């Protein structure tokens, strides 16, 4: 170790000791608690997943093609935040329009086959979900 490194580390050590003496490390949030995620397998993009979860990015963090595919899955499951059938049909029409638009543009993200949705099927799934929630 060079003389510069030893002086640099010494300065850092001094600052840490001074902060400990002032009590700046006392009662930190999470003190004495296990670190989150220690029981999960290591992932190189752990920080990105945590950011997306913390900021509640959901499908907006995905490339457009994957975001449309996820939206289709949600629509097929009847997960439409709407109180009327007309609004559900309008949501499906909007989705189908965006699928057609995505086909006209250069591909952004991984190649995904995007199909247009049948509004009647989505409305049926929506009705079933509404019936279960009541």
C-alpha positions, 0 to 999 in steps of 0.5 A: 500500500502506498503512503497516499493510500495509507493517509487516505484510509487513515483520514476515512478511519478518523472521520468514521471514529469521530462520527461514532463518537458523536453518535451519528450511527446510533438508532439508525433505521433498520438497526438490528434487522436482517438485510432484505433479500438475503434469502433470495438468489443473487441477481446482477440487476437487483438494484433495478428491480428494487427501484422499479418496485419502490417507484411503482413503475410497473409496466412503464419500465418495460420496453413498449412491446413487453408493456403491450403484452403485459397489458394484454394479459391484464385485459384478458384477466378482466383487470380493467379499472372501469365501472361500465362496459362502454369504458372497458370496450373503449380500453380494448379499442385503445389497446388495439389501436396501440398494437396496430401503431406498434406494428407500423413503427420500428421494433423497440425491445424484444420481438413479441407477437402482439395480437388484437383483443376481442372486446367481447372476451375482455368484457366477459372476463371483466364481468366475471372479475366484478362478480367475484369481487362483490 
